[in-house]
Amino acid sequence: MPHLIIEHSHNLPICDNDLLESLHNAAASTLLFDPSMIKSRLIQFQQYKLGNEKCGFVHVQAHIMTGRTIEQKQHLSDTLFQQLQIQLTDKWQLSVHIYDLIPQIYRKN
């Protein structure tokens, strides 16, 4: 854990693999997780509509097991968001959301 799901518009000005790597490493840098357990993936959107003047978007979902404090979740959210701000200018709509996975209903093999 966690699962990082990085959604972005098709027009990234940087290599999508570089974005994936930087966010994956940022999550590891928080020391909240065993780095070998972090799973990251990108989803690119060809069609999208933004209700503002931004040229594109990146939204990061971090799905983590319940039990972390609000402060730990804020630390993860802030760390991921700061990495987005390093990679992209303010012309981009950037967002991060942390989701709790409930152990009683989460399944994996």
C-alpha positions as CSV (number, residue, x, y, z in Angstrom):
1,M,0.0,0.0,0.0
2,P,-0.7,2.7,-1.2
3,H,-2.1,2.6,-4.6
4,L,-1.3,5.8,-6.5
5,I,-3.6,6.5,-9.4
6,I,-2.4,9.4,-11.4
7,E,-5.0,10.8,-13.8
8,H,-3.8,13.4,-16.3
9,S,-4.8,15.2,-19.5
10,H,-3.0,14.0,-22.7
11,N,-1.0,17.2,-23.1
12,L,1.6,16.8,-20.3
13,P,4.6,19.0,-21.0
14,I,6.8,16.4,-19.3
15,C,7.4,12.7,-19.9
16,D,4.6,10.8,-18.2
17,N,7.0,8.2,-16.9
18,D,9.0,11.0,-15.2
19,L,5.8,12.2,-13.5
20,L,5.0,8.6,-12.4
21,E,8.5,8.1,-11.0
22,S,8.6,11.4,-9.2
23,L,5.2,10.8,-7.5
24,H,6.1,7.2,-6.6
25,N,9.4,8.4,-5.0
26,A,7.6,11.2,-3.2
27,A,5.2,8.8,-1.6
28,A,8.2,6.6,-0.5
29,S,9.9,9.7,0.9
30,T,7.1,10.2,3.5
31,L,8.3,7.0,5.3
32,L,4.6,6.1,5.8
33,F,4.9,2.9,3.7
34,D,7.2,0.1,2.9
35,P,8.6,1.3,-0.5
36,S,8.3,-2.2,-2.0
37,M,4.5,-2.1,-1.4
38,I,3.8,1.2,-3.3
39,K,1.9,0.6,-6.5
40,S,1.6,3.5,-9.0
41,R,-0.1,3.9,-12.3
42,L,-1.1,6.5,-14.8
43,I,-4.3,7.0,-16.7
44,Q,-4.3,9.5,-19.6
45,F,-7.4,11.2,-20.8
46,Q,-7.7,12.3,-24.4
47,Q,-11.1,14.0,-23.9
48,Y,-11.7,16.3,-20.9
49,K,-13.3,19.7,-20.2
50,L,-12.1,22.1,-17.5
51,G,-14.3,24.8,-16.1
52,N,-11.4,27.3,-15.9
53,E,-8.5,28.7,-17.9
54,K,-6.1,25.9,-17.1
55,C,-4.3,24.1,-19.9
56,G,-4.6,20.6,-18.5
57,F,-4.9,18.7,-15.3
58,V,-3.2,16.1,-13.0
59,H,-5.2,14.5,-10.2
60,V,-3.6,12.0,-7.9
61,Q,-5.6,9.5,-5.9
62,A,-3.8,7.8,-3.0
63,H,-5.7,4.8,-1.7
64,I,-4.3,3.7,1.6
65,M,-5.4,1.3,4.4
66,T,-7.3,2.9,7.3
67,G,-5.4,3.6,10.5
68,R,-3.3,6.6,9.5
69,T,-3.8,9.9,11.4
70,I,-5.1,13.0,9.8
71,E,-1.6,14.5,10.1
72,Q,-0.1,11.5,8.3
73,K,-2.6,11.8,5.5
74,Q,-1.9,15.6,5.3
75,H,1.8,14.9,5.1
76,L,1.2,12.4,2.2
77,S,-1.2,14.9,0.4
78,D,1.2,17.8,0.9
79,T,4.2,15.8,-0.3
80,L,2.5,14.6,-3.5
81,F,1.0,18.1,-4.2
82,Q,4.4,19.7,-3.7
83,Q,5.9,17.3,-6.2
84,L,3.2,18.2,-8.7
85,Q,4.0,21.9,-8.2
86,I,7.7,21.2,-8.9
87,Q,6.9,19.3,-12.1
88,L,4.2,21.6,-13.5
89,T,3.4,25.3,-13.6
90,D,0.3,27.1,-12.2
91,K,-1.2,26.8,-15.7
92,W,-2.2,23.3,-14.7
93,Q,-5.1,22.2,-12.5
94,L,-3.5,20.1,-9.8
95,S,-5.2,18.0,-7.1
96,V,-4.5,15.2,-4.7
97,H,-7.0,13.2,-2.6
98,I,-6.3,10.5,0.0
99,Y,-8.8,7.7,0.3
100,D,-9.0,5.1,3.0
101,L,-9.3,1.5,2.1
102,I,-11.5,-0.4,4.5
103,P,-9.7,-3.7,5.4
104,Q,-13.0,-5.6,5.9
105,I,-14.1,-5.0,2.3
106,Y,-10.7,-4.6,0.5
107,R,-9.6,-7.7,-1.4
108,K,-6.4,-8.6,-3.1
109,N,-4.4,-11.7,-4.0
